[in-house]
């Protein structure tokens, strides 16, 4: 009985990974951007003119990952960076006109749909689901891995 149930759990996990992968590829094909690039672009939109440190905290990615993503977005003329007038060590990022247009047309991300559906659950159901998923992560030795709160597969710094 336990092996049948564990197979059901593994199958459900595979479906989740597959759904994430398919949506990531679909969004990437339609926008030419990776999910992390979109998340950072949306973070710049949400925060306005923002430092890398503040942006990395907002999108829950390391500063070095955000810098790498900003490099790629800047190369695509979607963001621009400039030094603070009061402290030249501080670098801000802001959307370009092209960046504003692109971020306005980005399709909804999978985690956004999940968040809406998750919010519709009762508080007890949400707590039970969190506990079960955390326990599964621990059983798969994944509980110590660093992970951003966005649904994607592959390297985060893409």
N, C-alpha and C positions, 0 to 999 in steps of 0.2 A: 504493500500500500504506500509506504513512504517513498519508494523509488518511482512509482507512478506520479505521485504528487511533486516530487523534485523535478521530474521530467516536464511536468506542466509549468512549473516555475521557470525552468530554463527556457522552455519554448516561449513563454510570455516575455522573458528578457530579450530573446532573439527578435521577437516582433517589435519590441520597443527600439532596439538598436537599429533594426531595418527601417522603421518609420522615421527615425532621426536622420539616418543616412540618406534616404530618398528625399526627404524635405530639404536637407542641406544641399544636395545636388541640384534639386529643382530651383531653389533660390539662387544658387551660384550660377546656374545656366541663364536665368532670367536677368540677373543683375550684373554678372561679371565679378561679383564680390563674394568672399567667404562669409560665413555666419559671424565669426569674430570681428571681421571688418565692418559688417553691418551694425553689430552691437556697439562698437566703438564710435562709428559714425552717428548712431542714434544717441549715444552718450554725449557727444559733442553738441548735437542739436539740443538735447535736454538741458545741458548745463551752460550753454553759451560759450563765451571765451573762457577756457578752462586750462588749468595746469595738468601736466601728465599725472602727477601724484593724485590730484583730486579725481581725475578721470579714471585712473586705475582702480581707485577705491569704489567709484560709482559702478563700474562694469565688473568689478570683482575679478580682475586679472592683474598679474604682476606688472610693475612699472616697465620692466624690460620688454614684456610682451606688447604692452600698449605702445611703447616707442617704436617697435618693429612694425606694428600695424599702422601707426601714424605715418611712418616712412612710406609705406605702400600707398596709403590714402593720399598723401601729399604728392607722390609721383603721378597719381591719377588726377591731380588737381581737384580733389574733393575736400581737402582741408589745407589750411595754411598755418604755419607756426611763426611766432614772432617773440622776441625777447621783451620782458617787462621794462618799461621806461625807468621805473624806480629801483629795480634790482635786476641787472643784466643776467644773473644766474638763473632766473626764473623764465621758463618758456611756456607760452600759452598756445593753445590751438583753437581754431575757429573754422566753421564751415565756409567754403567758397560758395559762390552762386551756384556753380555746378553741383557741389555737395548738397546744397539745400534742395535742388531739384531731384537729385538721386534719392536722397533720404525720404522725400515726400512720396516717391513712387515705389518704395520697397514693399514687397508683399509681407503679410503677417508671418511672423516666425512661429515655429511649432511650440516653443515654450510659452508664447503669449496665449495661444489657444488652450494649452494645458492649464495655465494659471487661471483663466476664466472658468473652466470646468471644475478645477480644484476648489475655487472659491465658492462654488455652488454646493459643495458637500457640507454636511453638518460638521461642527468643530470636532466631535468625537471621531467621525469617520476620517477626517484629515489627520488627526493625531495617530490613529491606528495605522493609517497608510504610511505615514512618516516612520513610525516605529518598525513596521514590517520591511520597508525598503532599506532602512539603516541596518537592520539585522541581516538582510540579504547581502548588502555591501560588505559587512563585517565577515560574513561566512565566505565571501569570495575574495577575502583579503584586499578589498578595495576601499575599506573605510579610512585608510590613512592617505589615500591618493588625493592630490590637489585637483579640484574640479571647479570650474566656473559654473554659475547658476544659469547656464543656457544649454539648450539641447542641440548637440552637434557631435559628430564623430571626427576623428583625425586630430592632427596637431592643433592646439589652440592658437599658435602664433601664425597660422596661415594668412 
